[in-house]
């Protein structure tokens, strides 16, 4: 006796539905950025990610697992976008100007009100969650290192004064760019944030 081949529907019965993990995490980033970790509920996350609760728990285990994966995804995406903007920019000074413009674009309008997942996590989670604290510290350290490298590049190519304290300037710019993301949640205008970026550039004189 022969049996008929299983159709696609029968073959897939009982198997977890395939989904685009990166796309789902991008949607989770929006929820965590807007709501914060504590206020974001599993139901809000599953709805935004367009997944069933079972799929979410199977892939990420719990809300904290979703958050940590979303945090890592956020950093990868943001750094990729920034690298695209810096590509082809020649001097260290101009690269820093481009970074500040990048933060201007993220610190007003809808994206500004959504906020920064790294900065928000530093305020909400880093005190009592060691793994989140490590991720936040690594993100800040990477951003500071990038700024320092570009300041030193500017000093070597002549676009930034060699007398500038590169370490202090990099740390100042780190504080300033993170502060821009905080202010962005209050509904500041593009003109407001551009003025901040212009003032920051004068720190390199």
Phi and psi restraints in degrees (value plus and minus 20) as a CYANA .aco file:
   2 UNK   PHI    -121.2   -81.2
   2 UNK   PSI     131.1   171.1
   3 UNK   PHI    -131.1   -91.1
   3 UNK   PSI     125.7   165.7
   4 UNK   PHI     -90.2   -50.2
   4 UNK   PSI     125.1   165.1
   5 UNK   PHI     -82.8   -42.8
   5 UNK   PSI     126.6   166.6
   6 UNK   PHI     -87.8   -47.8
   6 UNK   PSI     118.0   158.0
   7 UNK   PHI     -99.6   -59.6
   7 UNK   PSI     153.2   193.2
   8 UNK   PHI     -79.3   -39.3
   8 UNK   PSI     -58.0   -18.0
   9 UNK   PHI     -86.9   -46.9
   9 UNK   PSI     -61.1   -21.1
  10 UNK   PHI     -89.2   -49.2
  10 UNK   PSI     -58.0   -18.0
  11 UNK   PHI     -83.6   -43.6
  11 UNK   PSI     -54.5   -14.5
  12 UNK   PHI    -108.2   -68.2
  12 UNK   PSI     -27.1    12.9
  13 UNK   PHI     -81.6   -41.6
  13 UNK   PSI     110.1   150.1
  14 UNK   PHI      68.2   108.2
  14 UNK   PSI     -30.0    10.0
  15 UNK   PHI    -111.9   -71.9
  15 UNK   PSI     126.3   166.3
  16 UNK   PHI     -86.4   -46.4
  16 UNK   PSI     123.8   163.8
  17 UNK   PHI     -90.0   -50.0
  17 UNK   PSI     113.7   153.7
  18 UNK   PHI     -89.9   -49.9
  18 UNK   PSI     123.9   163.9
  19 UNK   PHI    -169.9  -129.9
  19 UNK   PSI     139.2   179.2
  20 UNK   PHI    -101.2   -61.2
  20 UNK   PSI      84.3   124.3
  21 UNK   PHI     -82.3   -42.3
  21 UNK   PSI     -63.0   -23.0
  22 UNK   PHI     -83.6   -43.6
  22 UNK   PSI     -62.7   -22.7
  23 UNK   PHI     -84.0   -44.0
  23 UNK   PSI     -59.1   -19.1
  24 UNK   PHI     -85.4   -45.4
  24 UNK   PSI     -61.3   -21.3
  25 UNK   PHI     -88.1   -48.1
  25 UNK   PSI     -55.0   -15.0
  26 UNK   PHI     -79.2   -39.2
  26 UNK   PSI     -57.9   -17.9
  27 UNK   PHI     -92.0   -52.0
  27 UNK   PSI     -55.5   -15.5
  28 UNK   PHI     -85.8   -45.8
  28 UNK   PSI     -56.6   -16.6
  29 UNK   PHI     -75.9   -35.9
  29 UNK   PSI     -63.8   -23.8
  30 UNK   PHI     -81.6   -41.6
  30 UNK   PSI     -62.6   -22.6
  31 UNK   PHI     -84.9   -44.9
  31 UNK   PSI     -69.2   -29.2
  32 UNK   PHI     -84.5   -44.5
  32 UNK   PSI     -58.3   -18.3
  33 UNK   PHI     -85.9   -45.9
  33 UNK   PSI     -61.3   -21.3
  34 UNK   PHI     -99.1   -59.1
  34 UNK   PSI     -61.1   -21.1
  35 UNK   PHI    -117.7   -77.7
  35 UNK   PSI     -43.4    -3.4
  36 UNK   PHI      65.2   105.2
  36 UNK   PSI     144.2   184.2
  37 UNK   PHI     -87.0   -47.0
  37 UNK   PSI     -69.9   -29.9
  38 UNK   PHI     -87.2   -47.2
  38 UNK   PSI     -56.4   -16.4
  39 UNK   PHI     -99.8   -59.8
  39 UNK   PSI     -41.9    -1.9
  40 UNK   PHI     -93.9   -53.9
  40 UNK   PSI     106.7   146.7
  41 UNK   PHI    -119.8   -79.8
  41 UNK   PSI     139.2   179.2
  42 UNK   PHI     -79.7   -39.7
  42 UNK   PSI     -59.0   -19.0
  43 UNK   PHI     -84.3   -44.3
  43 UNK   PSI     -59.8   -19.8
  44 UNK   PHI     -84.6   -44.6
  44 UNK   PSI     -61.1   -21.1
  45 UNK   PHI     -86.7   -46.7
  45 UNK   PSI     -66.5   -26.5
  46 UNK   PHI     -84.5   -44.5
  46 UNK   PSI     -57.6   -17.6
  47 UNK   PHI     -85.5   -45.5
  47 UNK   PSI     -65.6   -25.6
  48 UNK   PHI     -85.8   -45.8
  48 UNK   PSI     -59.0   -19.0
  49 UNK   PHI     -98.1   -58.1
  49 UNK   PSI     -29.3    10.7
  50 UNK   PHI      39.0    79.0
  50 UNK   PSI      25.0    65.0
  51 UNK   PHI    -150.5  -110.5
  51 UNK   PSI     138.5   178.5
  52 UNK   PHI     -98.2   -58.2
  52 UNK   PSI     138.2   178.2
  53 UNK   PHI     -79.4   -39.4
  53 UNK   PSI     -57.7   -17.7
  54 UNK   PHI     -81.5   -41.5
  54 UNK   PSI     -62.4   -22.4
  55 UNK   PHI     -85.0   -45.0
  55 UNK   PSI     -60.1   -20.1
  56 UNK   PHI     -85.0   -45.0
  56 UNK   PSI     -66.9   -26.9
  57 UNK   PHI     -86.0   -46.0
  57 UNK   PSI     -56.2   -16.2
  58 UNK   PHI     -86.5   -46.5
  58 UNK   PSI     -58.7   -18.7
  59 UNK   PHI    -102.1   -62.1
  59 UNK   PSI     -55.8   -15.8
  60 UNK   PHI    -144.4  -104.4
  60 UNK   PSI     -27.4    12.6
  61 UNK   PHI      57.8    97.8
  61 UNK   PSI     -71.9   -31.9
  62 UNK   PHI    -179.3  -139.3
  62 UNK   PSI    -198.0  -158.0
  63 UNK   PHI     -82.0   -42.0
  63 UNK   PSI     -59.1   -19.1
  64 UNK   PHI     -82.6   -42.6
  64 UNK   PSI     -59.4   -19.4
  65 UNK   PHI     -83.2   -43.2
  65 UNK   PSI     -60.0   -20.0
  66 UNK   PHI     -81.2   -41.2
  66 UNK   PSI     -65.9   -25.9
  67 UNK   PHI     -81.2   -41.2
  67 UNK   PSI     -68.3   -28.3
  68 UNK   PHI     -82.9   -42.9
  68 UNK   PSI     -60.0   -20.0
  69 UNK   PHI     -87.2   -47.2
  69 UNK   PSI     -58.9   -18.9
  70 UNK   PHI     -86.6   -46.6
  70 UNK   PSI     -58.8   -18.8
  71 UNK   PHI     -80.2   -40.2
  71 UNK   PSI     -67.4   -27.4
  72 UNK   PHI     -83.2   -43.2
  72 UNK   PSI     -61.9   -21.9
  73 UNK   PHI     -83.0   -43.0
  73 UNK   PSI     -62.6   -22.6
  74 UNK   PHI     -78.4   -38.4
  74 UNK   PSI     -65.4   -25.4
  75 UNK   PHI     -83.8   -43.8
  75 UNK   PSI     -62.0   -22.0
  76 UNK   PHI     -83.2   -43.2
  76 UNK   PSI     -65.1   -25.1
  77 UNK   PHI     -85.8   -45.8
  77 UNK   PSI     -67.4   -27.4
  78 UNK   PHI     -81.9   -41.9
  78 UNK   PSI     -62.4   -22.4
  79 UNK   PHI     -86.6   -46.6
  79 UNK   PSI     -57.2   -17.2
  80 UNK   PHI     -82.5   -42.5
  80 UNK   PSI     -62.8   -22.8
  81 UNK   PHI     -84.7   -44.7
  81 UNK   PSI     -60.2   -20.2
  82 UNK   PHI     -86.9   -46.9
  82 UNK   PSI     -63.0   -23.0
  83 UNK   PHI     -79.9   -39.9
  83 UNK   PSI     -57.1   -17.1
  84 UNK   PHI     -81.9   -41.9
  84 UNK   PSI     -60.5   -20.5
  85 UNK   PHI     -89.7   -49.7
  85 UNK   PSI     -53.4   -13.4
  86 UNK   PHI    -100.6   -60.6
  86 UNK   PSI     -39.8     0.2
  87 UNK   PHI     -81.4   -41.4
  87 UNK   PSI     104.9   144.9
  88 UNK   PHI      70.7   110.7
  88 UNK   PSI     -31.8     8.2
  89 UNK   PHI     -99.8   -59.8
  89 UNK   PSI     108.5   148.5
  90 UNK   PHI    -107.4   -67.4
  90 UNK   PSI     -76.1   -36.1
  91 UNK   PHI    -107.8   -67.8
  91 UNK   PSI     137.6   177.6
  92 UNK   PHI     -80.3   -40.3
  92 UNK   PSI     -60.8   -20.8
  93 UNK   PHI     -82.7   -42.7
  93 UNK   PSI     -64.9   -24.9
  94 UNK   PHI     -86.6   -46.6
  94 UNK   PSI     -53.2   -13.2
  95 UNK   PHI     -85.9   -45.9
  95 UNK   PSI     -60.7   -20.7
  96 UNK   PHI     -86.2   -46.2
  96 UNK   PSI     -59.1   -19.1
  97 UNK   PHI     -79.6   -39.6
  97 UNK   PSI     -59.5   -19.5
  98 UNK   PHI     -87.8   -47.8
  98 UNK   PSI     -57.5   -17.5
  99 UNK   PHI     -81.7   -41.7
  99 UNK   PSI     -64.2   -24.2
 100 UNK   PHI     -83.7   -43.7
 100 UNK   PSI     -58.0   -18.0
 101 UNK   PHI     -84.6   -44.6
 101 UNK   PSI     -56.0   -16.0
 102 UNK   PHI     -80.5   -40.5
 102 UNK   PSI     -62.1   -22.1
 103 UNK   PHI     -93.2   -53.2
 103 UNK   PSI     -52.9   -12.9
 104 UNK   PHI     -78.3   -38.3
 104 UNK   PSI     -66.6   -26.6
 105 UNK   PHI     -82.9   -42.9
 105 UNK   PSI     -45.0    -5.0
 106 UNK   PHI    -116.6   -76.6
 106 UNK   PSI     -17.9    22.1
 107 UNK   PHI    -140.8  -100.8
 107 UNK   PSI       2.2    42.2
 108 UNK   PHI    -170.3  -130.3
 108 UNK   PSI     145.7   185.7
 109 UNK   PHI      47.5    87.5
 109 UNK   PSI    -177.1  -137.1
 110 UNK   PHI     -82.9   -42.9
 110 UNK   PSI     -63.1   -23.1
 111 UNK   PHI     -86.8   -46.8
 111 UNK   PSI     -53.9   -13.9
 112 UNK   PHI     -85.6   -45.6
 112 UNK   PSI     -62.9   -22.9
 113 UNK   PHI     -88.3   -48.3
 113 UNK   PSI     -45.9    -5.9
 114 UNK   PHI     -86.7   -46.7
 114 UNK   PSI     -57.8   -17.8
 115 UNK   PHI      70.5   110.5
 115 UNK   PSI     156.9   196.9
 116 UNK   PHI    -125.1   -85.1
 116 UNK   PSI     107.9   147.9
 117 UNK   PHI     -85.2   -45.2
 117 UNK   PSI     -56.1   -16.1
 118 UNK   PHI     -87.4   -47.4
 118 UNK   PSI     -69.7   -29.7
 119 UNK   PHI     -84.1   -44.1
 119 UNK   PSI     -63.3   -23.3
 120 UNK   PHI     -81.7   -41.7
 120 UNK   PSI     -59.1   -19.1
 121 UNK   PHI     -88.0   -48.0
 121 UNK   PSI     -54.9   -14.9
 122 UNK   PHI     -80.9   -40.9
 122 UNK   PSI     -58.4   -18.4
 123 UNK   PHI     -96.7   -56.7
 123 UNK   PSI     -55.1   -15.1
 124 UNK   PHI    -120.4   -80.4
 124 UNK   PSI     -55.6   -15.6
 125 UNK   PHI    -136.1   -96.1
 125 UNK   PSI     -48.7    -8.7
 126 UNK   PHI     -82.8   -42.8
 126 UNK   PSI     -42.3    -2.3
 127 UNK   PHI     -92.5   -52.5
 127 UNK   PSI     -60.0   -20.0
 128 UNK   PHI    -138.0   -98.0
 128 UNK   PSI     -19.9    20.1
 129 UNK   PHI    -141.9  -101.9
 129 UNK   PSI      87.6   127.6
 130 UNK   PHI     -81.9   -41.9
 130 UNK   PSI     -60.3   -20.3
 131 UNK   PHI     -87.8   -47.8
 131 UNK   PSI     -61.7   -21.7
 132 UNK   PHI     -83.5   -43.5
 132 UNK   PSI     -60.1   -20.1
 133 UNK   PHI     -81.6   -41.6
 133 UNK   PSI     -60.5   -20.5
 134 UNK   PHI     -83.6   -43.6
 134 UNK   PSI     -60.9   -20.9
 135 UNK   PHI     -87.4   -47.4
 135 UNK   PSI     -62.3   -22.3
 136 UNK   PHI     -83.0   -43.0
 136 UNK   PSI     -65.6   -25.6
 137 UNK   PHI     -81.6   -41.6
 137 UNK   PSI     -60.5   -20.5
 138 UNK   PHI     -85.3   -45.3
 138 UNK   PSI     -58.5   -18.5
 139 UNK   PHI     -85.2   -45.2
 139 UNK   PSI     -65.7   -25.7
 140 UNK   PHI     -84.6   -44.6
 140 UNK   PSI     -60.7   -20.7
 141 UNK   PHI     -83.7   -43.7
 141 UNK   PSI     -60.6   -20.6
 142 UNK   PHI     -85.1   -45.1
 142 UNK   PSI     -61.5   -21.5
 143 UNK   PHI     -86.3   -46.3
 143 UNK   PSI     -60.8   -20.8
 144 UNK   PHI     -85.4   -45.4
 144 UNK   PSI     -60.1   -20.1
 145 UNK   PHI     -83.7   -43.7
 145 UNK   PSI     -60.8   -20.8
 146 UNK   PHI     -81.4   -41.4
 146 UNK   PSI     -67.0   -27.0
 147 UNK   PHI     -81.2   -41.2
 147 UNK   PSI     -62.0   -22.0
 148 UNK   PHI     -83.3   -43.3
 148 UNK   PSI     -63.8   -23.8
 149 UNK   PHI     -80.3   -40.3
 149 UNK   PSI     -59.9   -19.9
 150 UNK   PHI     -93.9   -53.9
 150 UNK   PSI     -54.2   -14.2
 151 UNK   PHI     -84.0   -44.0
 151 UNK   PSI     -64.2   -24.2
 152 UNK   PHI     -86.5   -46.5
 152 UNK   PSI     -54.2   -14.2
 153 UNK   PHI     -81.6   -41.6
 153 UNK   PSI     -64.8   -24.8
 154 UNK   PHI     -82.4   -42.4
 154 UNK   PSI     -56.7   -16.7
 155 UNK   PHI     -88.2   -48.2
 155 UNK   PSI     -52.9   -12.9
 156 UNK   PHI     -98.8   -58.8
 156 UNK   PSI     -49.8    -9.8
 157 UNK   PHI    -114.2   -74.2
 157 UNK   PSI     -19.8    20.2
 158 UNK   PHI      68.3   108.3
 158 UNK   PSI     -16.9    23.1
 159 UNK   PHI    -107.4   -67.4
 159 UNK   PSI     -32.7     7.3
 160 UNK   PHI    -151.6  -111.6
 160 UNK   PSI     118.7   158.7
 161 UNK   PHI     -80.3   -40.3
 161 UNK   PSI     117.6   157.6
 162 UNK   PHI     -90.1   -50.1
 162 UNK   PSI     -38.6     1.4
 163 UNK   PHI     -99.3   -59.3
 163 UNK   PSI     -31.6     8.4
 164 UNK   PHI     -85.9   -45.9
 164 UNK   PSI     116.9   156.9
 165 UNK   PHI     -95.2   -55.2
 165 UNK   PSI      80.9   120.9
 166 UNK   PHI     -83.3   -43.3
 166 UNK   PSI     -60.8   -20.8
 167 UNK   PHI     -85.8   -45.8
 167 UNK   PSI     -66.9   -26.9
 168 UNK   PHI     -84.7   -44.7
 168 UNK   PSI     -59.2   -19.2
 169 UNK   PHI     -85.7   -45.7
 169 UNK   PSI     -61.4   -21.4
 170 UNK   PHI     -83.0   -43.0
 170 UNK   PSI     -62.1   -22.1
 171 UNK   PHI     -87.8   -47.8
 171 UNK   PSI     -57.1   -17.1
 172 UNK   PHI     -83.8   -43.8
 172 UNK   PSI     -64.2   -24.2
 173 UNK   PHI     -86.0   -46.0
 173 UNK   PSI     -54.4   -14.4
 174 UNK   PHI     -81.8   -41.8
 174 UNK   PSI     -67.3   -27.3
 175 UNK   PHI     -81.8   -41.8
 175 UNK   PSI     -61.2   -21.2
 176 UNK   PHI     -86.2   -46.2
 176 UNK   PSI     -65.2   -25.2
 177 UNK   PHI     -87.2   -47.2
 177 UNK   PSI     -57.7   -17.7
 178 UNK   PHI     -87.0   -47.0
 178 UNK   PSI     -58.3   -18.3
 179 UNK   PHI     -83.6   -43.6
 179 UNK   PSI     -54.2   -14.2
 180 UNK   PHI     -80.9   -40.9
 180 UNK   PSI     -58.8   -18.8
 181 UNK   PHI     -87.9   -47.9
 181 UNK   PSI     -54.5   -14.5
 182 UNK   PHI     -86.8   -46.8
 182 UNK   PSI     -67.9   -27.9
 183 UNK   PHI     -82.4   -42.4
 183 UNK   PSI     -52.2   -12.2
 184 UNK   PHI     -79.2   -39.2
 184 UNK   PSI     -48.1    -8.1
 185 UNK   PHI     -91.5   -51.5
 185 UNK   PSI     -33.7     6.3
 186 UNK   PHI    -114.2   -74.2
 186 UNK   PSI     -16.8    23.2
 187 UNK   PHI      67.8   107.8
 187 UNK   PSI       9.8    49.8
 188 UNK   PHI     -87.5   -47.5
 188 UNK   PSI     136.0   176.0
 189 UNK   PHI    -107.7   -67.7
 189 UNK   PSI     145.6   185.6
 190 UNK   PHI     -82.0   -42.0
 190 UNK   PSI     -57.6   -17.6
 191 UNK   PHI     -83.7   -43.7
 191 UNK   PSI     -60.1   -20.1
 192 UNK   PHI     -78.8   -38.8
 192 UNK   PSI     -68.2   -28.2
 193 UNK   PHI     -94.8   -54.8
 193 UNK   PSI     -49.9    -9.9
 194 UNK   PHI     -85.4   -45.4
 194 UNK   PSI     -58.5   -18.5
 195 UNK   PHI     -83.2   -43.2
 195 UNK   PSI     -57.4   -17.4
 196 UNK   PHI     -84.1   -44.1
 196 UNK   PSI     -65.1   -25.1
 197 UNK   PHI     -82.6   -42.6
 197 UNK   PSI     -60.1   -20.1
 198 UNK   PHI     -84.2   -44.2
 198 UNK   PSI     -60.1   -20.1
 199 UNK   PHI     -85.9   -45.9
 199 UNK   PSI     -57.5   -17.5
 200 UNK   PHI     -84.1   -44.1
 200 UNK   PSI     -56.9   -16.9
 201 UNK   PHI     -82.6   -42.6
 201 UNK   PSI     -51.1   -11.1
 202 UNK   PHI     -90.4   -50.4
 202 UNK   PSI     -35.9     4.1
 203 UNK   PHI     -88.0   -48.0
 203 UNK   PSI     -38.8     1.2
 204 UNK   PHI    -109.2   -69.2
 204 UNK   PSI     -23.9    16.1
